[in-house]
């Protein structure tokens, strides 16, 4: 049997040479003309059927929706905003005027919109099939819905009846309604309604409101060609192409509109060119709605959290129930409008601020402001990230250390002058072997905070801060964060959230402003869900509160005292400019048993001419002003001690019967003077008559409007103001008060003390009215070439201390203890790095041995040095004893800003 036979037929009985029959199943039927005709017939019939069905759907469904929703041809009422007590506080400020009639709209204005949005408007029946086909092709190519293809009638249908998504079903419904609109309304009616209904950016709805808002033109017939084209350019992108927000983009889009009008024969080329060249320069008058800053924040939250656009909110008829406390917001707005609460600027760039008050019991934002002279949609400094300074110490050092269980409030912390690798922070008050955590945070010392973070580990501190809602990056993995040296900074919203956990028993929740949103039918569409979580032990939160209450009662935050218990922390960031001891940023973050507030002050663009003379006392006083008014009428309560920490109340002993105190007199004879040696204003006065008399010192700087107490509980007839700054004038008076009854006397006489800026250049730390509150924003570790003053003396000089802070032995015989200009003592230099940090300073003089007498310190101003009133010196060796020649010292020192 042949292989060919087997392989081709698979049938052993087939004989060679005979034709083989193919199986019936493999036979191919010929495609005859008759068969093709039937296929075409059924295809066409199916297409016709689908077309008829689609048309019926479009007509019937569109007509049904049109008849059912004819009331929506009028714009919904504006969305309303309610406060925490469900009381109406305002409406989203849609600016609209009475609708323009058909006769009031000039033909050229209509032509501009037709040329730009729908050039076949007068020809189609509500839907332009050519445009839809073009859009479909583009969508297929892009594999997503990218092209609208909508006519003016379709846009009107969408705005009146539908949501703003791009889906096929919504597009089909839009087509249905557009056909119904075209059947029930004339072209002129549709176009007029469209121009009265569309959004033109900002809060302008309707062409008449837009013309008045953008150009100050209330009569549409007075509009010029360039203004008409500008209005017609807006609908493609109301936020991008409105002239007030983006004049350049608006002008470019206007040119496109004018080109289309020219190509379609509505204007001449000369008219086009002239209108293209005009620049938009109109300045609309300012209009302010009450509580605008809070309402803007609410709108931003509605969009970011719930996906509602500004257009949806402005015209959707929503009812937005917020966490706003009207009394608190009003108090804050009044404070922001009070220029006396801010330092005066030398030019038009004014000192700015932001503040947030948060109800830490539920996370609701009570009040907020993002800047002075805030306008709708303006720049909000709630989003501006700045360096927090010492206000960051509780978050990253003290709280995580307590929460670890390895440290307590009374644990001795290292307070010796030291370096941590190349990082060498400095203290303002000097040093000691140890200091308690309570005293360290009260005085805002720097060494203990850095030492403590080093003990618990930077990763532990960073993790704790992140649990409190602070955003940190890889660059923040360093000990500098203990003093607020953050790579990106933080803001008042984050700081308020973080501190709220201390006031809420160690529980954290994200701040929010919207409780719920109801639609125009009263149905709740969105509602806030709490994200409350424990981030620290209850005991940790309470102990932090106890320590930060000390900050306010007896530490750097005294200016924040109000009639309610307050715990909080100050923060200051220095200028970073060599020889300039002013400040970039000042903070106070504090809380009562129910509310947490955070205040920042500074310039938007700080430079050598735009820095703050005062420190965190400025922000602490601002906090007090706002919170005192905001809490009026609230019950005064105490911070609650957690269960397990409660102790039996001690039995109160009855005080011994005192004789009626003698009448309280008034202190007199107040005098004051400034010492360049100690950089202190010394005050003295005559005693007041009476028993158990204490004294209170008041001060007012020349730019301030009122006196404030700066020293309290003085038992003697003298006091020193160590926070006075060069170049300023201060007034002082003293009162006496009874240590038993608290009765206060009339003020003493007033004394004025002027400190000439030429007399002394105090080091940066000395600019802090409330010591211990200085840190730097960009500081890292800095290594610099230290240069010390050259001293002239009658008998030569011995050795001063070196830049590392370790005194060297001198060749003299007398231990130096006096200021630098006395000559018979220490020679004070200063440690100021030039690398790795912008805001640094040295402090705390080291003593040296010297035989010099009546020498005069003469600072040499070179990079890396500051004037010698504070700091440490390099070693200097005297020559030619008795001849008065100079001894020069040079050395290297490591310095770190605080």
Secondary structure in CASP SS format (residue, H / E / C, confidence):
PFRMAT SS
TARGET T0000
AUTHOR 0000-0000-0000
METHOD secondary structure of the structure
MODEL  1
X C 1.00
X C 1.00
X H 1.00
X H 1.00
X H 1.00
X H 1.00
X H 1.00
X H 1.00
X H 1.00
X C 1.00
X C 1.00
X C 1.00
X C 1.00
X C 1.00
X C 1.00
X C 1.00
X C 1.00
X C 1.00
X C 1.00
X C 1.00
X C 1.00
X C 1.00
X C 1.00
X H 1.00
X H 1.00
X H 1.00
X C 1.00
X C 1.00
X C 1.00
X C 1.00
X C 1.00
X C 1.00
X H 1.00
X H 1.00
X H 1.00
X H 1.00
X H 1.00
X H 1.00
X H 1.00
X H 1.00
X H 1.00
X H 1.00
X H 1.00
X H 1.00
X H 1.00
X H 1.00
X H 1.00
X H 1.00
X H 1.00
X H 1.00
X H 1.00
X H 1.00
X H 1.00
X H 1.00
X H 1.00
X H 1.00
X H 1.00
X H 1.00
X H 1.00
X H 1.00
X H 1.00
X H 1.00
X H 1.00
X H 1.00
X H 1.00
X H 1.00
X H 1.00
X H 1.00
X C 1.00
X H 1.00
X H 1.00
X H 1.00
X H 1.00
X C 1.00
X C 1.00
X C 1.00
X C 1.00
X C 1.00
X C 1.00
X E 1.00
X E 1.00
X E 1.00
X C 1.00
X C 1.00
X C 1.00
X C 1.00
X C 1.00
X E 1.00
X E 1.00
X E 1.00
X E 1.00
X C 1.00
X C 1.00
X C 1.00
X E 1.00
X C 1.00
X C 1.00
X C 1.00
X C 1.00
X C 1.00
X C 1.00
X C 1.00
X C 1.00
X C 1.00
X C 1.00
X C 1.00
X H 1.00
X H 1.00
X H 1.00
X H 1.00
X H 1.00
X H 1.00
X H 1.00
X H 1.00
X H 1.00
X H 1.00
X H 1.00
X C 1.00
X C 1.00
X C 1.00
X C 1.00
X C 1.00
X C 1.00
X C 1.00
X C 1.00
X C 1.00
X C 1.00
X C 1.00
X H 1.00
X H 1.00
X H 1.00
X H 1.00
X H 1.00
X H 1.00
X H 1.00
X H 1.00
X H 1.00
X H 1.00
X H 1.00
X H 1.00
X H 1.00
X H 1.00
X C 1.00
X C 1.00
X C 1.00
X C 1.00
X C 1.00
X C 1.00
X C 1.00
X C 1.00
X C 1.00
X H 1.00
X H 1.00
X H 1.00
X H 1.00
X H 1.00
X H 1.00
X H 1.00
X H 1.00
X H 1.00
X H 1.00
X C 1.00
X C 1.00
X C 1.00
X C 1.00
X C 1.00
X C 1.00
X H 1.00
X H 1.00
X H 1.00
X H 1.00
X H 1.00
X H 1.00
X H 1.00
X H 1.00
X H 1.00
X H 1.00
X H 1.00
X H 1.00
X H 1.00
X H 1.00
X H 1.00
X H 1.00
X H 1.00
X C 1.00
X C 1.00
X H 1.00
X H 1.00
X H 1.00
X H 1.00
X H 1.00
X H 1.00
X H 1.00
X H 1.00
X H 1.00
X H 1.00
X H 1.00
X C 1.00
X E 1.00
X C 1.00
X C 1.00
X C 1.00
X C 1.00
X E 1.00
X E 1.00
X C 1.00
X H 1.00
X H 1.00
X H 1.00
X H 1.00
X H 1.00
X H 1.00
X H 1.00
X H 1.00
X H 1.00
X C 1.00
X C 1.00
X C 1.00
X C 1.00
X H 1.00
X H 1.00
X H 1.00
X C 1.00
X C 1.00
X H 1.00
X H 1.00
X H 1.00
X H 1.00
X H 1.00
X H 1.00
X H 1.00
X H 1.00
X H 1.00
X H 1.00
X C 1.00
X C 1.00
X C 1.00
X H 1.00
X H 1.00
X H 1.00
X H 1.00
X C 1.00
X C 1.00
X C 1.00
X C 1.00
X C 1.00
X H 1.00
X H 1.00
X H 1.00
X H 1.00
X H 1.00
X H 1.00
X H 1.00
X H 1.00
X H 1.00
X H 1.00
X H 1.00
X H 1.00
X H 1.00
X H 1.00
X H 1.00
X H 1.00
X H 1.00
X C 1.00
X C 1.00
X C 1.00
X C 1.00
X C 1.00
X H 1.00
X H 1.00
X H 1.00
X H 1.00
X H 1.00
X H 1.00
X H 1.00
X H 1.00
X H 1.00
X C 1.00
X C 1.00
X C 1.00
X C 1.00
X C 1.00
X C 1.00
X C 1.00
X C 1.00
X C 1.00
X C 1.00
X C 1.00
X C 1.00
X C 1.00
X C 1.00
X H 1.00
X H 1.00
X H 1.00
X H 1.00
X H 1.00
X H 1.00
X H 1.00
X H 1.00
X H 1.00
X H 1.00
X H 1.00
X H 1.00
X H 1.00
X H 1.00
X H 1.00
X C 1.00
X C 1.00
X C 1.00
X H 1.00
X H 1.00
X H 1.00
X H 1.00
X H 1.00
X H 1.00
X C 1.00
X C 1.00
X C 1.00
X E 1.00
X E 1.00
X E 1.00
X E 1.00
X C 1.00
X C 1.00
X C 1.00
X H 1.00
X H 1.00
X H 1.00
X H 1.00
X H 1.00
X H 1.00
X H 1.00
X H 1.00
X H 1.00
X H 1.00
X H 1.00
X C 1.00
X C 1.00
X H 1.00
X H 1.00
X H 1.00
X C 1.00
X C 1.00
X C 1.00
X C 1.00
X C 1.00
X C 1.00
X C 1.00
X C 1.00
X C 1.00
X C 1.00
X E 1.00
X E 1.00
X E 1.00
X E 1.00
X E 1.00
X E 1.00
X E 1.00
X E 1.00
X C 1.00
X C 1.00
X C 1.00
X C 1.00
X E 1.00
X E 1.00
X E 1.00
X E 1.00
X E 1.00
X E 1.00
X C 1.00
X C 1.00
X C 1.00
X C 1.00
X C 1.00
X C 1.00
X C 1.00
X C 1.00
X C 1.00
X C 1.00
X C 1.00
X H 1.00
X H 1.00
X H 1.00
X C 1.00
X C 1.00
X E 1.00
X C 1.00
X C 1.00
X H 1.00
X H 1.00
X H 1.00
X H 1.00
X H 1.00
X H 1.00
X H 1.00
X H 1.00
X H 1.00
X H 1.00
X H 1.00
X H 1.00
X H 1.00
X H 1.00
X H 1.00
X C 1.00
X C 1.00
X C 1.00
X C 1.00
X C 1.00
X C 1.00
X C 1.00
X C 1.00
X E 1.00
X E 1.00
X E 1.00
X C 1.00
X C 1.00
X C 1.00
X C 1.00
X C 1.00
X E 1.00
X C 1.00
X C 1.00
X E 1.00
X C 1.00
X C 1.00
X C 1.00
X C 1.00
X C 1.00
X C 1.00
X C 1.00
X C 1.00
X C 1.00
X C 1.00
X E 1.00
X E 1.00
X E 1.00
X H 1.00
X H 1.00
X H 1.00
X H 1.00
X H 1.00
X H 1.00
X H 1.00
X C 1.00
X C 1.00
X C 1.00
X H 1.00
X H 1.00
X H 1.00
X H 1.00
X H 1.00
X H 1.00
X H 1.00
X H 1.00
X H 1.00
X H 1.00
X C 1.00
X H 1.00
X H 1.00
X H 1.00
X H 1.00
X H 1.00
X H 1.00
X H 1.00
X H 1.00
X H 1.00
X H 1.00
X C 1.00
X C 1.00
X C 1.00
X C 1.00
X C 1.00
X C 1.00
X H 1.00
X H 1.00
X H 1.00
X C 1.00
X C 1.00
X H 1.00
X H 1.00
X H 1.00
X H 1.00
X H 1.00
X C 1.00
X C 1.00
X C 1.00
X C 1.00
X C 1.00
X C 1.00
X E 1.00
X C 1.00
X H 1.00
X H 1.00
X H 1.00
X H 1.00
X H 1.00
X H 1.00
X H 1.00
X H 1.00
X H 1.00
X H 1.00
X H 1.00
X H 1.00
X C 1.00
X C 1.00
X C 1.00
X E 1.00
X E 1.00
X C 1.00
X C 1.00
X C 1.00
X E 1.00
X C 1.00
X E 1.00
X E 1.00
X E 1.00
X E 1.00
X E 1.00
X C 1.00
X C 1.00
X C 1.00
X C 1.00
X C 1.00
X E 1.00
X E 1.00
X E 1.00
X E 1.00
X C 1.00
X C 1.00
X C 1.00
X C 1.00
X C 1.00
X E 1.00
X E 1.00
X C 1.00
X C 1.00
X C 1.00
X H 1.00
X H 1.00
X H 1.00
X H 1.00
X H 1.00
X H 1.00
X H 1.00
X H 1.00
X H 1.00
X H 1.00
X H 1.00
X H 1.00
X H 1.00
X H 1.00
X H 1.00
X H 1.00
X H 1.00
X C 1.00
X C 1.00
X C 1.00
X H 1.00
X H 1.00
X H 1.00
X C 1.00
X C 1.00
X C 1.00
X C 1.00
X C 1.00
X C 1.00
X E 1.00
X E 1.00
X E 1.00
X E 1.00
X E 1.00
X E 1.00
X E 1.00
X E 1.00
X C 1.00
X C 1.00
X C 1.00
X C 1.00
X C 1.00
X C 1.00
X C 1.00
X C 1.00
X E 1.00
X E 1.00
X E 1.00
X E 1.00
X E 1.00
X E 1.00
X E 1.00
X E 1.00
X E 1.00
X C 1.00
X C 1.00
X C 1.00
X E 1.00
X E 1.00
X E 1.00
X E 1.00
X E 1.00
X E 1.00
X E 1.00
X E 1.00
X C 1.00
X C 1.00
X C 1.00
X C 1.00
X E 1.00
X C 1.00
X C 1.00
X E 1.00
X C 1.00
X E 1.00
X C 1.00
X C 1.00
X C 1.00
X C 1.00
X H 1.00
X H 1.00
X H 1.00
X H 1.00
X H 1.00
X H 1.00
X H 1.00
X H 1.00
X H 1.00
X H 1.00
X H 1.00
X H 1.00
X H 1.00
X H 1.00
X C 1.00
X C 1.00
X C 1.00
X C 1.00
X C 1.00
X C 1.00
X C 1.00
X C 1.00
X C 1.00
X C 1.00
X C 1.00
X C 1.00
X C 1.00
X C 1.00
X C 1.00
X C 1.00
X C 1.00
X C 1.00
X C 1.00
X C 1.00
X C 1.00
X C 1.00
X C 1.00
X C 1.00
X C 1.00
X C 1.00
X C 1.00
X C 1.00
X C 1.00
X C 1.00
X C 1.00
X C 1.00
X C 1.00
X C 1.00
X C 1.00
X C 1.00
X C 1.00
X E 1.00
X E 1.00
X E 1.00
X E 1.00
X E 1.00
X E 1.00
X E 1.00
X E 1.00
X C 1.00
X C 1.00
X C 1.00
X C 1.00
X E 1.00
X E 1.00
X E 1.00
X E 1.00
X E 1.00
X E 1.00
X E 1.00
X C 1.00
X C 1.00
X C 1.00
X C 1.00
X C 1.00
X C 1.00
X E 1.00
X E 1.00
X E 1.00
X E 1.00
X E 1.00
X E 1.00
X E 1.00
X E 1.00
X E 1.00
X C 1.00
X C 1.00
X C 1.00
X C 1.00
X C 1.00
X C 1.00
X E 1.00
X E 1.00
X E 1.00
X E 1.00
X E 1.00
X E 1.00
X E 1.00
X C 1.00
X C 1.00
X C 1.00
X E 1.00
X E 1.00
X E 1.00
X E 1.00
X C 1.00
X C 1.00
X C 1.00
X C 1.00
X C 1.00
X C 1.00
X C 1.00
X E 1.00
X E 1.00
X E 1.00
X E 1.00
X E 1.00
X E 1.00
X E 1.00
X E 1.00
X E 1.00
X E 1.00
X C 1.00
X C 1.00
X C 1.00
X C 1.00
X C 1.00
X E 1.00
X C 1.00
X C 1.00
X C 1.00
X C 1.00
X C 1.00
X C 1.00
X E 1.00
X E 1.00
X E 1.00
X E 1.00
X C 1.00
X C 1.00
X C 1.00
X C 1.00
X C 1.00
X C 1.00
X C 1.00
X C 1.00
X C 1.00
X H 1.00
X H 1.00
X H 1.00
X H 1.00
X C 1.00
X C 1.00
X C 1.00
X C 1.00
X C 1.00
X C 1.00
X C 1.00
X E 1.00
X C 1.00
X C 1.00
X C 1.00
X C 1.00
X C 1.00
X C 1.00
X E 1.00
X E 1.00
X E 1.00
X E 1.00
X E 1.00
X E 1.00
X C 1.00
X C 1.00
X E 1.00
X E 1.00
X E 1.00
X C 1.00
X C 1.00
X C 1.00
X C 1.00
X C 1.00
X C 1.00
X E 1.00
X C 1.00
X C 1.00
X C 1.00
X C 1.00
X C 1.00
X C 1.00
X C 1.00
X C 1.00
X C 1.00
X C 1.00
X C 1.00
X C 1.00
X C 1.00
X C 1.00
X E 1.00
X E 1.00
X C 1.00
X C 1.00
X C 1.00
X C 1.00
X H 1.00
X H 1.00
X H 1.00
X C 1.00
X C 1.00
X C 1.00
X C 1.00
X C 1.00
X C 1.00
X C 1.00
X C 1.00
X C 1.00
X C 1.00
X C 1.00
X C 1.00
X C 1.00
X C 1.00
X C 1.00
X C 1.00
X C 1.00
X C 1.00
X C 1.00
X C 1.00
X C 1.00
X C 1.00
X C 1.00
X C 1.00
X C 1.00
X C 1.00
X E 1.00
X E 1.00
X C 1.00
X C 1.00
X C 1.00
X C 1.00
X C 1.00
X E 1.00
X E 1.00
X E 1.00
X C 1.00
X C 1.00
X C 1.00
X C 1.00
X C 1.00
X C 1.00
X C 1.00
X C 1.00
X C 1.00
X C 1.00
X C 1.00
X C 1.00
X C 1.00
X C 1.00
X C 1.00
X C 1.00
X C 1.00
X C 1.00
X C 1.00
X C 1.00
X C 1.00
X C 1.00
X C 1.00
X C 1.00
X C 1.00
X C 1.00
X C 1.00
X C 1.00
X E 1.00
X C 1.00
X C 1.00
X E 1.00
X E 1.00
X E 1.00
X E 1.00
X E 1.00
X E 1.00
X C 1.00
X C 1.00
X C 1.00
END
